[in-house]
């Protein structure tokens, strides 16, 4: 397996990762998840991707249970989650990146995983109703409190990512390290063109 630095951070993630979207809880139970994750780890995968909204939180619970059963050293695996959609229709929980939601969401995610910290947390979509500065401060505080190690974005525009990075730079906050965009044979423009300057200018990493 090839391992690559995540942006300009010192963290190395496997070139191939294992994600839980659609499958965990809907098609895969804890026993299956444990077997799949073990096979991936045997092949050198160290990055396991998840999100709060996947199966309404059940995906995190299943992956967390599988991790406990597998008993791997925590420093040997990279676990991610993402926040934005929320687990209820409450206006301060649903489709938002406000401070109140984010500080509660990380606690809920940690409880479902059964972990002390999450390696990577993503803002799962941009939130036009919350100032980017508020979101950057909240993500910084989550990392400063030891609940996550790195933060990034998912499906943000290049301008939004740059704005978040510049706010963090100005206030000496933890900067966004990575973006998780859609990228495949049919959807290429954002990764290959729109983000092109960001790779060099701010050292943006991708988890595709």
C-alpha positions, 0 to 999 in steps of 0.5 A: 500500500502507498501512503501519502501525506494529507496536504501539508500535514504530517499525517499519512493516509493510505492511497485507498480508504474504506468508506461506510456510506450506503452500506453500514447498517443498511447492508452491513452489520457489525460482524460483516463490518469487522470482517471487511475492515480486517481485510482492508487493514491486512491490505494496508488500508489505515483510513476509515471514512464515515459521517454523522448522517450515514444511516442516521448515526448507525454507521458510526456505531457499527464502525466503532463496535468493529474497531473495539472488537478488532482491538487495533492500536488507536495510532494505527488507524485514521478515522473520519466523520463529517458534520452538516446534515444533522440528526433531526429537523431542529433549525439549529441542528439541520443543514448548519455549521453553526457553533452550537451544532458543531460542538454538540455534533462532535460529542455525539459522534465520539459517543457513537464511535466510542472513541476519545478523538476523531482523526479527521472531521469535515464540514460536509457541505458549506452553510450559507447561513453561518458566517465562515468565521464562526465555523472556523472558530468552532472547528479550531476549538474542537481540535484545541479541546483534543476531540479531533486532530485535523479538519477540512471540508467536503463539497466546498467551492475553492473560494469558500475553502480559501476564505476559511483558510485565510480566516484561520491564518489571520487569527492563528487558528487551526487551518482546514487541511483537506477537502473531500469532493466528488471526483470520478470519470464523469465529474472532474472539473472541480478537482482538476481545475477549480482547486488547482491553485489551492494545492500549491497556495495553501497545500490543500489535500484531498480525500476522494 
